[in-house]
């Protein structure tokens, strides 16, 4: 039978007399535990654990033994959440753990299991030794002991020896068989009894654990699969640990010289997934590892952490002979959105792998190093007379086009010639990117070419891209404006929408520029002439916040344009929109045209049979317009009163409005026909 491999614990609970402050803290914690409040109990248990004093743990143990289910669960949870305190001095918690191990509440056992399994690597030997000793004198704790051993990695002799001792003490129970199964899994063996395992252990325990496993794995081809399974299980075990403990465990795996490379790769990536930026220095050390897998994993982890200060070191991997490593470096730099321009451009010059080239060009499109434009033109284009021709086709050609478009601004004549070459390519995606680049470069030649593409290219997407790029060049002349207006008639919605959006931007209706009122008025006039009413309606849809920033002169001019829009709404019988537009115009055109606008509103309201509202608008208009118009407006008011009485059947309201008109008639110089009309209506509504 194997002897228990007990070792001295790294830290012990203090046995020193309590200080006055410690006694008060202990007393307060005990009172909180007795309070019955779950939160206070949990916090009190946590404080007692943090004291690292034997008297505190004794108090906690007594409370656990005498408390109810809720109290036991809160104490167990506090132990699990502070497992590092327990694992570094596990022998001091033996009475508490023994009491907990025989508890029948499943939730409590789960927390105790979590506390023991979460032990840090240096402390797992203490935990396994405690479990072996517990198995020897407390068979009732067998389910907990088996559960913990099944989750421990058992990757050193001390843990394996303690597991075998525990299995031997509990044999032949089902829990003992579970422990033996865990030993077999760890050692890639098939022991049938703990005694057989113990004999093997005594024979090999003085040798290197890793060497012994290595010899076992060499016996059959199947061993490679078993190694991978062992590593997978180890990784799976780490994955189940709570996040903050898992982070520490990953760092411990990285610092373990004997740890498998696959586990270290997992640990690096896990730190990246956890965004554990505080461990970036530890991770960065693996960028210089002899193993490519570790270098790639380190770059990946640093990029996911957002540790951009290591971008220069990651960029050094671009010089690697391994295609996969170079590819990983590019992707990591893209995630960081940071890379030394010189290193990136140098890599672009030398790279021959298609996969890495595409990734580098994508990185250029994202990171936009200005120096890359010249490199791209020189590497990927050939001269043919006064023109340039793109060498690449397919995915690489498209990647070249996108990258050049991204860094085209300020690139000079060679870049302009390269962009012009892109717009003549047979591939629509390349022409599309060429248009975007010309929009960034600007200038007369770029505008002229973009106007031509917007008018003639066979692909709607390319024409739309040319229109958007044309608008970005600014300083559009009559020719370019004609192109935008003509594109409104395109059958493809993508093109017509791009043209309309372009007109809104050119006139300042959209975007951050000031509204160009003269150009806007000119465009509206041309749209009316071409009967592009839908476009005009959408063009004049200006947010109130933009209108508020206009000068008084601009507001009046815009108000006049809105009245034209109201006429178009009325023509389409969208009367409510027409009224709403007129009311917006009313606030802009000024008092000189208020009466005229109110007459228009009254007409629109009457067409909607809103006679009372129309009457009020006429009444206001009459007070604003010249006296010579007063009689005609008065007669319209009488007509509305009659319609209120007959069509709305509201005689009372009509009579009240008529009395108002009668009083006003005394002050007006009405013609005989108008007076006769008034008298007729009086007899009808007022009875004489």
PyMOL commands that set and color helices and strands:
alter all, ss='L'
color gray80, all
select helices_A, chain A and resi 20-34+38-51+54-66+69-81+83-88+90-101+106-117+121-137+139-151+157-170+174-187+194-204+209-218+222-239+243-255+261-273+277-288+292-305+308-319+323-336+341-350+354-367+372-380+394-406+412-422+428-441+444-456+460-472+478-487+493-506+517-529+533-539+544-548+552-571+575-586+591-607+611-624+627-646+651-665+672-686
alter helices_A, ss='H'
color red, helices_A
select strands_A, chain A and resi 381-384+387-390
alter strands_A, ss='S'
color yellow, strands_A
deselect
rebuild
show_as cartoon
